[in-house]
Amino acid sequence: MKKQINTALFDKQLLKTSFVESFRKLDPRKMIKNPIMFTVETATAVMLLMLIYIVVSGDDSQGSFWYNLVVFAILLLTVLFANFAEAIAEARGKAQADSLRKTREETPAKLVAGNGKVKIVSSSELKRGDVFECVAGDTIPTDGEIIEGLASIDESAITGESAPVIREAGGDKSSVTGGTKILSDRILVKVTAQPGESFLDKMISLVEGSSRQKTPNEIALTILLAGFTLVFVIVCAALKPFADYIGANITIAAFISLFVCLIPTTIGGLLSAIGIAGMDRALRANVITKSGKAVETAGDIDTLLLDKTGTITIGNRKATRFYPVQGKDAGSFVRMCVLSSVADQTPEGKSIVELGSKQGVKVEPREMVGMRMVQFTAETRCSGVNMPDGVRIRKGATEAIRKIVTDAGHAFPQEIDEIVQRISANGGTPLVVCSDEQVQGVIELQDIIKTGIRERFERLRRMGVKTVMVTGDNPLTAKYIAEKAGVDDFIAEAKPEDKMEYIKREQQAGKLVAMMGDGTNDAPALAQADVGVAMNSGTQAAKEAGNMVDLDNDPTKLIEIVEIGKQLLMTRGTLTTFSIANDVAKYFAIVPALFITSIPSLQALNIMRLHSPESAILSAVIFNAIIIPLLIPLALRGVSYKPIGASALLRRNLFIYGLGGIVAPFVGIKLSDILISVFF
């Protein structure tokens, strides 16, 4: 159950903070970062100077004091509403940061000195490379890698998940995060972060909306909108000599109102809020993004690489059956398998012992005296045990055991090849067992495919994302699992360089690639991918290589990340469409009002039949101001995303937001005009 942070859109404290921040953002040094709203602020300052001039000189040739005051007030509100949209988005991120800070309280650390003695120090004193001890009940003081032991850890302070997780030394799940709590056992942890640079510190700085860097897409859109603004500066400047030529008496307030209404103020006021909200939504999905660009890119990915183990399957292969070689006693073979695995702490080894126990074979402690375990290595691709009486038992990959047997001058039984092929064809993993370099039989391990994984891949396919399974299994087993899980492609017997090569090949074809991983061997591929999602339970190398970290350690989380990315891009696109479309309606409101007296034929453009030139201008600027706060909820929550084709999405959004952007101003401006004509 995820923790809920009180950052509802209309939370009173959040609104109060955002309201105050809206005024602070009026500082021109801050406003200049948003060229459109800086232009509106400049226009507001001009109106303020106009008000002062009217009061001092008594000259009302530019309209009455009250008329100019109303225009000034509405323009000021327009700027404040835009600042409020950005402030409320930032406040939501800061509220989450404050919640995260509570998990970073100063905690005592049991520093292990060089002589092995434990010294209690403050967590802030720990440096990279230090080793500290944690036992049941301790809070982990900072980030690190377990170098000894294993423990059950409560990570709810970080992930919000109440179920404990197991972390242990020597594997891809050796990373621990400061602020989490040890529930059982004892571990020694090596510090991987300098003070102030822990993962939690990075999380806090990343969710602080004010420190967010704009994405390339957002920068490009800002430049485009600034270009529109410059065009309208030129257009409005050119209208002044035209108005003088035809004898139209147009006030400065009217020109400024026309300019502000024609530039894309709606999207200009909401652009920053949309970007901040995208990262905020990713965080609410328990994904830390190292940049807004990562979220944005996720919305456009074409190919996803993901590991089989722990992603498509439940993670641990389980022994399901023993196949003794013909003529070999089944009970003796099962005992041999159990003896070779009794000291094997891998999940596969434990499952062999468990299956043997179910078949009545158990190893007594006295039988283990004098046994010497032979650990699995990537070179030998097998493990086993040397018994006190000199018997050598090995279990491992078929080709590894074949080499051991044939090098010793023994035959490799054909029936074993047939069993291996049958197990592989059914998606299982065969482990061949030999004793004194003679084959004794086969252990069948099976991968359990996660429930609902096929449906998830189908959702990705509808989004246009190609899924690729990466596995160290042989091609036959990989093909079976890939077909059963519903992935589009697979890489069998994969080495780190194979993942890199596949990613580069896809990128050279012009595709954006996402990679999910948790091990050190995944780090190169995570760094090469356009979107690299590392598991929080993974190694430090993996987390540093990726540009996102999944706090839930859910490898299928990329589906949510893709949807958030697409939602971010869609929200920005649809609100841009709406903003530009509603300029059309404002054109029909203001332009006829400005020139209708001098050019009566423009009456044909006054399709809204507005009451007077003054009410038309006020109605347009009022609508221009109030549409920004009305769209804040949409900017923060995002446009709803459905996994349908890109062309269908484009038609849908153009119809809703393009047509809506034209219709809404006609309705809003007309209603404002009616109210103004009644009360004034």
Buried (B, 14 or more C-beta within 10 A) or exposed (E): EBEEBEBEEEBEEBBEBBBEBBEEBBEEEBBEEBBBBBBBBEBBBBBBEBBEBBEEEEEEEBBEBEBBBBBBBBBBBBBBBBBBBBBBBBBBBBBBBBBBBEBBEEBEBBBBEEEEEEEEBEBEEBEBEBBBBBEEEBBBBBBBBBEBBBBBBBBBBBBBBEEBBEBBBEBBBBBBBBBBBBBEBBBBBBBBBBBEBBBBBBBBEBBBBEEBEBBEBBEEBBEEBBEBBEEBEEEBEEBEEEBEEEEBEBBBBBBBBBBBBBBBBBBBBBBBBBBBBBBBBBBBBBBBBBBBBBBBBBBBBBBBBBBBBBBBBBBBBBBBEBBBBEEBEEBBBBBBBBBBBBBBEBBBBBBBBEBBEEBEBEBEEEBBEEBEBBEBEEEBBBBBBBBEEEEBBBBBBBEBBBBBBEEEEBEBBEEBBEBBBBBBEEBBBBBBBBBEBBBBBBBBBBBEBBEEBBEBBEBBBEBBBBBBBBBBBBBBBBBBBBEBBBBBEBBBEBEBEBBBBBBBEBBEEEBBBBBBBBBBBBBBBBBBBBBBBBBBBBBBBBBBBBBBBBBBBBBBBBBBBBBBBBBBBBBBBBBBBBBBBBBEBBBBBBBBBBBBBBEEEBEEBBEBEBBBBBBBBBBBBBBBBBBBBEBBEBBBEBBEBEBEEEEEBEEBBBEBBBEBBBEBBBEBBBEBBBEBBEEE
